[in-house]
Amino acid sequence: MLEKELKSRVLVSIAISPVILLVALPNINAPFYIGFVYIFFILLTSIILFEVFRMFESKYFYIPKFKKMLFVVFSIVSIIVLSSTSLISTSSGNFTIDLGSVFIVFLSTFVVIVFINLVISSINTSKHNYLIVDSIFSTLSLYIVISLGSMLSLKLIDIENNTFFLAFSMGVGWFSEAGGLIIGRLIGRVKLSFLASPNKTLEGTIGMFVFGIAGGLIFKLITELIGYQSHIFIKSYWEVVVISVLVVVFCIFGDIIESLIKRFFDYKDSSNILQPLGGVFDVFDGVMFASFGVMIYYFAFVNVI
């Protein structure tokens, strides 16, 4: 059973890998490529939001199209705005972005969306309480925006500095998740007390750390074999271990957060677009949050060097 599931997962992963690699690996500082990257993340944001809409509507009630569009527009605008924080550290010449201004624009956009949704809810005459929609999706959209905004920021940093923070986050994150699945299914016995993700085991979690660190070390070894060097990107093997552990920790919590969302909506998978992997949200849940962790690391330690 495990062998059949792993084979199906590998086949689907191979099918989607060309697009993922095209986003994660090349660092082409040209308008056509940067445009492609933005389009990818805009589509990714939209698909994940509509997966959440679908789960919500199946359990609760219909969400007006105008409300859906508001959340989608807010999310797309916000990830573009938040990703400009990367220009603080990757500015060329005299061009910089003020961090305070970025967050003022982001928070102002969020406040406007919340008020518009509250107005719509207050004048709606149906029996449904759309304040539930407002509160749930305001929270979820913030989570999705910050996570995907971090991924886009890492990519822009990579393009400007010829680094591979996004590729590292995604590679280590998915490698650790595969390791956790394999070890958990083979020898997992001790259940962890995660209400949102009751199938997680201690052995599987340890497997995630082992595979994640191994994946990070392999990534570092490959960069050395091809002669790649950078003064800001994983300069030592100790740094590889630290960032790999950080990625795995955030991956674990990203998976638990998405499991909490699905459990609330009584869904096993966010959708069936990428079966047997599940939906797009299922595939990116861990690496989304891991990218946020790497962004924290970058601005706290790398950007000050």
Order of alpha helices (4+ residues) and beta strands (2+ residues): alpha-alpha-alpha-alpha-alpha-alpha-alpha-alpha-alpha
